[in-house]
Amino acid sequence: MMASLDNHMATEVRLPQWSMGMDEGQVVMWHKQVGDVVAIDEPLVEIEAEKTTDDVLAPVAGTILEILVAEGETVPALTVLALIGEPDEATTSPTSDRPRVQITPVARRTAKELGVDLAAVTGTGPGGRITEYDVLGHATDTPSSAVGERTPGPAATVPLTGMRGAIASRMHDSIQSMAQLTLTRQIDATELIALQQSLKAEGTGVSVTDLVLKAVAVALTSHPALNATLENDVITLHPEVHLGVAVALDDGLIVPVVRDTAAKRLSDLSAEVRDLAEKVRTNSAKPTEVSGSTFTVTNLGAYGIDGFTPIINPPEVAILGVGRAVEVPVRDGNEMAWRQMITFSLTIDHRAVDGAPGALFLQTLAEIIADPAALDD
């Protein structure tokens, strides 16, 4: 994102807001330095935001006149990161007089928590960088060299910022803005689990979750009302299924997207899911890889959960929760047979989808899972 100050001023390079829930981003590495000449769309700086990383590109060609945010700093979305122009152009900017002192992300969070004015803190780190110990020392009037020896204090508090804050805001908005209804159904997954075990014996890495994702994608092709988004009072039915797959992290949840899921071969889908999960866990996913989903699947079966009420990921109109597989006795004629049952929890936005279409989707899903051979194509 850019904003030109005027015809005689440099061009601002701002931190993009890649998603509605993105509040801030951290400068990971500058690819260019002051004085470097850059071409339009040339990578300038690597940014980490909400467990994704991507480059900010040069909005214009010119010379890097000033870098306003140091590596390691975390700043709000739309902050001016640098100025580009001609060497003799003015570089006056709303942020050009900001302190050049580097501040570690932990120090910034601690300062927010304790209400410490960072402008009043003296940094003792390399190059005058402000560290967590500097903030704590300022807050307690204790020299930073002695902070490492401090005795335990009161209970810790965690500011609702970063990924946790973004999730809180998005989920609160979801509940407040939608008429959410959850439908649950136990589905016999015995044959699907048997298929997964057979594939495993053949040496493939296909998981039960992979098979469920494929089944969901196929079912959605017959129920386009659920493969939809609702924005600005307009419902959009998407021709392709782009499945969001919720991945739990230590400090939150992120949803990478498997695009055109229904058209993918099972082996390709499985490999892509593993690759995306690894990327989000190592903070190397691109923003395009965690946005644009049309339907989300979240699986808590590995945590021993049977059923739950998943919250819709806006602007989607539905989300499917997957519970654990449980062996239960089921009547088979005059006999009793043990079957593997999974509880599926479908939450729908009742503004866009009624209960009956949601129930029919679960019915189709149950039929596919009961006869899953076609999934292994």
SEZAGU-439261 format. One record per residue (C-alpha): residue number from 0; residue in three letters; y, z, x. Coordinates in steps of 0.5 Angstrom, whole numbers. Example, Ala and Ser with C-alpha at 12.3 -4.5 7.8 and 13.67 -1.06 7.14 Angstrom:
<nodes>
- 0  ALA  -9  16  25
- 1  SER  -2  14  27
</nodes>
This chain:
<nodes>
- 0  MET  0  0  0
- 1  MET  7  -2  3
- 2  ALA  14  -1  1
- 3  SER  20  -4  4
- 4  LEU  26  0  5
- 5  ASP  31  -6  5
- 6  ASN  32  -12  8
- 7  HIS  34  -9  15
- 8  MET  29  -3  15
- 9  ALA  22  -3  17
- 10  THR  16  -3  13
- 11  GLU  12  3  11
- 12  VAL  5  3  11
- 13  ARG  2  8  6
- 14  LEU  -4  12  5
- 15  PRO  -7  8  -1
- 16  GLN  -10  12  -7
- 17  TRP  -17  9  -7
- 18  SER  -19  12  -14
- 19  MET  -16  16  -19
- 20  GLY  -19  23  -16
- 21  MET  -17  22  -9
- 22  ASP  -11  27  -8
- 23  GLU  -11  26  0
- 24  GLY  -14  23  6
- 25  GLN  -15  25  13
- 26  VAL  -13  20  19
- 27  VAL  -20  19  23
- 28  MET  -17  14  29
- 29  TRP  -11  10  30
- 30  HIS  -14  3  32
- 31  LYS  -7  1  34
- 32  GLN  -1  5  38
- 33  VAL  6  5  38
- 34  GLY  9  -2  41
- 35  ASP  3  -6  39
- 36  VAL  4  -13  35
- 37  VAL  -1  -13  29
- 38  ALA  -2  -19  24
- 39  ILE  -3  -18  17
- 40  ASP  -9  -15  14
- 41  GLU  -11  -13  21
- 42  PRO  -14  -6  21
- 43  LEU  -9  0  23
- 44  VAL  -12  6  22
- 45  GLU  -19  9  20
- 46  ILE  -18  14  14
- 47  GLU  -23  19  11
- 48  ALA  -22  21  4
- 49  GLU  -27  24  -1
- 50  LYS  -33  23  4
- 51  THR  -32  16  5
- 52  THR  -29  12  10
- 53  ASP  -25  6  11
- 54  ASP  -19  2  14
- 55  VAL  -12  1  12
- 56  LEU  -10  -6  14
- 57  ALA  -3  -8  16
- 58  PRO  1  -10  10
- 59  VAL  6  -15  14
- 60  ALA  6  -18  21
- 61  GLY  10  -14  26
- 62  THR  10  -9  31
- 63  ILE  8  -2  30
- 64  LEU  15  2  31
- 65  GLU  13  9  29
- 66  ILE  6  13  28
- 67  LEU  8  19  23
- 68  VAL  1  22  22
- 69  ALA  -3  24  28
- 70  GLU  -11  23  28
- 71  GLY  -14  29  25
- 72  GLU  -9  31  20
- 73  THR  -10  31  13
- 74  VAL  -4  28  8
- 75  PRO  -3  27  1
- 76  ALA  -5  20  -2
- 77  LEU  1  15  -1
- 78  THR  4  19  5
- 79  VAL  7  14  10
- 80  LEU  3  13  16
- 81  ALA  7  8  20
- 82  LEU  12  4  20
- 83  ILE  12  -4  22
- 84  GLY  18  -8  24
- 85  GLU  21  -12  29
- 86  PRO  23  -8  35
- 87  ASP  30  -7  34
- 88  GLU  29  -5  27
- 89  ALA  31  1  24
- 90  THR  26  6  23
- 91  THR  29  11  18
- 92  SER  24  14  13
- 93  PRO  23  19  8
- 94  THR  18  22  13
- 95  SER  21  20  20
- 96  ASP  23  27  21
- 97  ARG  17  31  19
- 98  PRO  14  35  25
- 99  ARG  10  31  30
- 100  VAL  6  38  31
- 101  GLN  -2  36  30
- 102  ILE  -5  41  25
- 103  THR  -13  42  24
- 104  PRO  -15  41  17
- 105  VAL  -18  48  17
- 106  ALA  -11  51  19
- 107  ARG  -8  47  13
- 108  ARG  -13  49  8
- 109  THR  -12  56  11
- 110  ALA  -5  56  10
- 111  LYS  -5  54  3
- 112  GLU  -10  59  1
- 113  LEU  -5  65  5
- 114  GLY  1  62  3
- 115  VAL  3  61  10
- 116  ASP  9  56  12
- 117  LEU  6  52  17
- 118  ALA  13  50  20
- 119  ALA  14  57  22
- 120  VAL  7  57  26
- 121  THR  7  56  33
- 122  GLY  1  52  35
- 123  THR  -3  55  41
- 124  GLY  -8  49  41
- 125  PRO  -8  43  46
- 126  GLY  -1  39  45
- 127  GLY  1  45  41
- 128  ARG  -4  44  35
- 129  ILE  -4  49  30
- 130  THR  -11  52  29
- 131  GLU  -14  56  24
- 132  TYR  -13  62  29
- 133  ASP  -5  61  29
- 134  VAL  -5  61  22
- 135  LEU  -9  67  21
- 136  GLY  -5  70  27
- 137  HIS  2  69  23
- 138  ALA  -1  71  17
- 139  THR  -2  78  20
- 140  ASP  3  78  25
- 141  THR  -3  79  30
- 142  PRO  -3  74  37
- 143  SER  -8  68  36
- 144  SER  -12  70  42
- 145  ALA  -14  77  38
- 146  VAL  -16  73  32
- 147  GLY  -23  72  34
- 148  GLU  -24  79  35
- 149  ARG  -22  81  28
- 150  THR  -26  85  23
- 151  PRO  -28  83  17
- 152  GLY  -23  83  11
- 153  PRO  -23  82  4
- 154  ALA  -27  77  0
- 155  ALA  -26  70  2
- 156  THR  -23  65  -3
- 157  VAL  -24  58  -3
- 158  PRO  -18  53  -5
- 159  LEU  -19  48  -10
- 160  THR  -17  42  -6
- 161  GLY  -21  36  -3
- 162  MET  -27  34  -6
- 163  ARG  -28  40  -10
- 164  GLY  -21  39  -13
- 165  ALA  -22  32  -14
- 166  ILE  -29  33  -18
- 167  ALA  -26  39  -22
- 168  SER  -20  35  -24
- 169  ARG  -25  29  -26
- 170  MET  -30  33  -30
- 171  HIS  -24  37  -33
- 172  ASP  -21  30  -35
- 173  SER  -28  28  -38
- 174  ILE  -29  34  -42
- 175  GLN  -22  34  -45
- 176  SER  -21  26  -46
- 177  MET  -28  25  -49
- 178  ALA  -32  27  -55
- 179  GLN  -39  28  -51
- 180  LEU  -46  29  -54
- 181  THR  -52  30  -51
- 182  LEU  -59  27  -53
- 183  THR  -65  29  -50
- 184  ARG  -72  27  -50
- 185  GLN  -79  28  -47
- 186  ILE  -82  22  -44
- 187  ASP  -89  21  -41
- 188  ALA  -88  19  -34
- 189  THR  -96  19  -32
- 190  GLU  -96  12  -31
- 191  LEU  -90  11  -27
- 192  ILE  -92  17  -23
- 193  ALA  -99  14  -22
- 194  LEU  -95  7  -20
- 195  GLN  -91  11  -15
- 196  GLN  -97  14  -12
- 197  SER  -100  7  -11
- 198  LEU  -94  4  -8
- 199  LYS  -94  10  -3
- 200  ALA  -101  9  -1
- 201  GLU  -99  2  1
- 202  GLY  -94  4  5
- 203  THR  -88  3  1
- 204  GLY  -82  8  1
- 205  VAL  -81  7  -6
- 206  SER  -80  14  -10
- 207  VAL  -80  16  -17
- 208  THR  -73  16  -17
- 209  ASP  -73  9  -15
- 210  LEU  -77  7  -21
- 211  VAL  -73  11  -26
- 212  LEU  -67  7  -23
- 213  LYS  -70  1  -24
- 214  ALA  -73  3  -31
- 215  VAL  -66  5  -33
- 216  ALA  -63  -2  -31
- 217  VAL  -68  -6  -35
- 218  ALA  -67  -2  -41
- 219  LEU  -59  -2  -41
- 220  THR  -60  -10  -41
- 221  SER  -62  -9  -48
- 222  HIS  -57  -4  -50
- 223  PRO  -50  -7  -47
- 224  ALA  -46  -1  -51
- 225  LEU  -48  4  -46
- 226  ASN  -47  0  -40
- 227  ALA  -39  0  -42
- 228  THR  -33  3  -40
- 229  LEU  -27  5  -44
- 230  GLU  -20  5  -42
- 231  ASN  -13  5  -45
- 232  ASP  -17  4  -52
- 233  VAL  -21  -2  -50
- 234  ILE  -29  -2  -49
- 235  THR  -31  -7  -44
- 236  LEU  -39  -9  -44
- 237  HIS  -41  -11  -37
- 238  PRO  -45  -16  -36
- 239  GLU  -48  -13  -30
- 240  VAL  -51  -6  -29
- 241  HIS  -48  -3  -23
- 242  LEU  -51  4  -23
- 243  GLY  -48  10  -20
- 244  VAL  -53  15  -17
- 245  ALA  -51  22  -16
- 246  VAL  -52  25  -9
- 247  ALA  -51  32  -8
- 248  LEU  -47  34  -2
- 249  ASP  -46  41  1
- 250  ASP  -39  41  -1
- 251  GLY  -39  37  -8
- 252  LEU  -42  31  -11
- 253  ILE  -41  24  -10
- 254  VAL  -43  17  -13
- 255  PRO  -45  11  -9
- 256  VAL  -46  5  -13
- 257  VAL  -52  0  -13
- 258  ARG  -49  -6  -16
- 259  ASP  -53  -11  -20
- 260  THR  -59  -6  -21
- 261  ALA  -63  -10  -26
- 262  ALA  -63  -16  -22
- 263  LYS  -66  -13  -15
- 264  ARG  -73  -13  -13
- 265  LEU  -76  -6  -13
- 266  SER  -76  -5  -6
- 267  ASP  -69  -8  -4
- 268  LEU  -67  -3  -9
- 269  SER  -70  3  -6
- 270  ALA  -68  1  1
- 271  GLU  -61  0  -2
- 272  VAL  -61  7  -5
- 273  ARG  -63  10  2
- 274  ASP  -58  7  5
- 275  LEU  -52  9  1
- 276  ALA  -55  16  1
- 277  GLU  -55  16  8
- 278  LYS  -48  13  8
- 279  VAL  -45  19  4
- 280  ARG  -48  24  7
- 281  THR  -45  22  14
- 282  ASN  -38  20  11
- 283  SER  -39  13  13
- 284  ALA  -39  10  6
- 285  LYS  -33  5  4
- 286  PRO  -29  6  -2
- 287  THR  -32  0  -5
- 288  GLU  -39  3  -5
- 289  VAL  -37  9  -9
- 290  SER  -33  6  -14
- 291  GLY  -34  1  -20
- 292  SER  -40  4  -23
- 293  THR  -42  2  -31
- 294  PHE  -47  7  -32
- 295  THR  -49  14  -28
- 296  VAL  -56  17  -27
- 297  THR  -56  24  -24
- 298  ASN  -63  27  -22
- 299  LEU  -64  35  -22
- 300  GLY  -71  35  -22
- 301  ALA  -72  36  -15
- 302  TYR  -68  43  -16
- 303  GLY  -73  45  -22
- 304  ILE  -69  43  -28
- 305  ASP  -72  41  -34
- 306  GLY  -66  39  -38
- 307  PHE  -59  39  -38
- 308  THR  -52  37  -40
- 309  PRO  -49  32  -35
- 310  ILE  -42  30  -36
- 311  ILE  -40  23  -36
- 312  ASN  -36  20  -30
- 313  PRO  -30  16  -33
- 314  PRO  -29  11  -35
- 315  GLU  -36  10  -37
- 316  VAL  -39  12  -44
- 317  ALA  -45  15  -42
- 318  ILE  -49  18  -36
- 319  LEU  -57  20  -36
- 320  GLY  -59  26  -33
- 321  VAL  -67  27  -30
- 322  GLY  -71  33  -30
- 323  ARG  -77  35  -26
- 324  ALA  -84  32  -28
- 325  VAL  -88  37  -32
- 326  GLU  -96  37  -33
- 327  VAL  -97  39  -40
- 328  PRO  -103  38  -45
- 329  VAL  -102  32  -50
- 330  ARG  -107  31  -56
- 331  ASP  -111  24  -55
- 332  GLY  -115  23  -61
- 333  ASN  -120  29  -61
- 334  GLU  -119  30  -54
- 335  MET  -113  34  -50
- 336  ALA  -111  30  -44
- 337  TRP  -106  33  -38
- 338  ARG  -100  28  -38
- 339  GLN  -93  28  -33
- 340  MET  -87  29  -38
- 341  ILE  -80  28  -36
- 342  THR  -74  31  -40
- 343  PHE  -68  26  -40
- 344  SER  -62  28  -42
- 345  LEU  -57  22  -45
- 346  THR  -50  24  -45
- 347  ILE  -45  19  -49
- 348  ASP  -38  18  -51
- 349  HIS  -38  19  -58
- 350  ARG  -32  15  -59
- 351  ALA  -35  9  -56
- 352  VAL  -43  10  -58
- 353  ASP  -46  13  -64
- 354  GLY  -52  17  -63
- 355  ALA  -57  12  -66
- 356  PRO  -56  7  -61
- 357  GLY  -57  12  -55
- 358  ALA  -63  14  -59
- 359  LEU  -65  7  -59
- 360  PHE  -64  7  -51
- 361  LEU  -68  13  -50
- 362  GLN  -74  9  -54
- 363  THR  -73  3  -50
- 364  LEU  -73  7  -43
- 365  ALA  -79  11  -46
- 366  GLU  -83  4  -47
- 367  ILE  -81  1  -40
- 368  ILE  -84  8  -37
- 369  ALA  -90  8  -41
- 370  ASP  -92  1  -38
- 371  PRO  -88  1  -31
- 372  ALA  -92  -5  -28
- 373  ALA  -87  -10  -29
- 374  LEU  -82  -6  -25
- 375  ASP  -86  -7  -19
- 376  ASP  -84  -15  -18
</nodes>
